[in-house]
Amino acid sequence: MKQVVISGSGCFTPNEVVTNEELVASYNQYVDLHNEEFKAEIEAGERVALEYSSCEFIEKASGIKSRHVMYKEGILDTAVMQPVFARRGEDEHPEMVEMAIIAAKEAMTQAGKTAADIDLIICAASNMQRPYPALSIELQQALGAAGYAFDMNVACSSATFAISNAVNAIRGGTARVVLIVNPEFASPQVNYTSRDSHFIFGDVCTATIIEAEETASSDSAYRILGMRLKTEFSNNIRCDVSYVDHCYPEQDPEAPFFKQQGRKVFKELLPIVADVILAEMDACQVAPEQLKRLWLHQANINMNLFAAKKILGREPEEGEAPLVLDSYANTASAGSIIAFHQHKTGIASGEKAILCSFGAGYSVGCLVLEKC
């Protein structure tokens, strides 16, 4: 069977940053205004008063300290509480394509590839700015690549599922070099008036180049030894915005926003994650003590530490399961790829690692990697 590698990676990080301190100050001001406006109803027991948020609460619950966003304007304004930006015209790249171009070029440079080498582009992300024409096809045109392109969505597992699709395309002969981009423009999905979720997401875009090992020239390539994907339906993580929303007699004000039942997700999803990773390690005959690095989905520090301990059979040592969510927050499908991109050095040829994402669906995508 043809050996396939990840030969390059890239990452676009927006310049604007929102800290926990800024978010908390804005949210707590909003709470005061809300509770004052509905004071009579709250005192009558007809409405529940909103509670303050705090930096301590956010960091304990998630490990997040700050996040990058494409547009900061409006997020901290208590009269707005969402990012504000102009709609781009049909002759302009949407934000997700703009982000992807930058990340893609870095990944191509690292892999020693040009647009002429690429014959498949997959845009894999938790949300798309439009259903069609595919963002990947617009990116294809912007880069000057040939072949074909498509968009796909498996929520927070989109990146690893896309890599698996790329491997199968290369082995099946329908592509030679695949560019995968994960433009996560997630900040508009955040309900900044919700204490439970106002801190969760940030914006970023990652990219990877997937190709046959025989054509790879990069000195930072990782061989894909094994892949395992699993999905299991759950309502515990949802985003219900839809093209049919305008047809409903009554609009749901919560529909555009991310919603989750965090405790249920932790309890139900993590055992699935551990089972998938351990099963694929067993299939590849890779023992826990052989693992040099765990690049895990960056949603919540407690979930990552739990998963790492389950896989290794002990507490992870510093650097074994690197975290980036403290400064990036939850970046959906891009999180594990950021961790890979920023922490893939210091591994010798032949050493093993795990790249794994997990999230809504439920969905889990696990790759067993080996440094070339």
Secondary structure, DSSP 8 states (H G I E B T S, - for coil): ---EEEEEEEEE--SEEEEHHHHHHHHHHHHHHHHHHTHHHHHTTSS-------HHHHHHHH---EEEES--TTTT-TTT-S-------TTS--HHHHHHHHHHHHHHHHHT--GGG--EEEEE-S--S-SSS-HHHHHHHHHT--SEEEEE--GGGHHHHHHHHHHHHHHHTS-SEEEEEEEE--GGG--TT-TTTTTSB--EEEEEEEEEGGG---TT-EEEEEEEEEE---SSEE----TTGGGSSS--TTTTS-EE-HHHHHHHHHHHHHHHHHHHHHHTT--GGGEEEEEE--S-HHHHHHHHHHHHSS---TTTS---HHHH-B-GGGHHHHHHHHS--S--TT-EEEEEEEETTTEEEEEEEEE-
